[in-house]
Amino acid sequence: MARIFAKNLSKKNVMSSDGSVIGVLYNIVMDVRTGKLVNLVVNPDMSVDKSRYQMDGNYVLIDFSAVRAVRDFIVVDKKEAMA
C-alpha cells in the first residue's frame, strides 16, 4: 500500500467491500513498540448494525488488516471487518 499522511485520512468515509457505508474515520490505533497500525476507529453511520462489529464505546473498531484501498473512501474487506 502506498504511503499516506495520517492527516489526509482524517474524516474519510469508511465503506465495506460491498459498497455499504460503515461510517467516518475518527482515529487510528498504533502499536507504539512496532509502529504498526492496529485498528481504525470509526464513528458509525446510523444505518450500521453495530452488533456485527467490535466496539469501543460508541465507536466501531476495524482491524487494519481489513483495509483494501484508500482513495476518496477507505475500503475495508467486509468479512474481515466484522467481529
C-alpha positions, 0 to 999 in steps of 0.5 A, a space after each residue: 500500500 502506498 504511503 499516506 499522511 495520517 492527516 489526509 485520512 482524517 474524516 474519510 468515509 469508511 465503506 465495506 467491500 460491498 459498497 455499504 457505508 460503515 461510517 467516518 474515520 475518527 482515529 487510528 490505533 498504533 502499536 507504539 513498540 512496532 509502529 504498526 497500525 492496529 485498528 481504525 476507529 470509526 464513528 458509525 453511520 446510523 444505518 450500521 448494525 453495530 452488533 456485527 462489529 467490535 466496539 469501543 464505546 460508541 465507536 466501531 473498531 476495524 482491524 487494519 488488516 481489513 483495509 483494501 484501498 484508500 482513495 476518496 473512501 477507505 475500503 475495508 474487506 467486509 468479512 474481515 471487518 466484522 467481529 
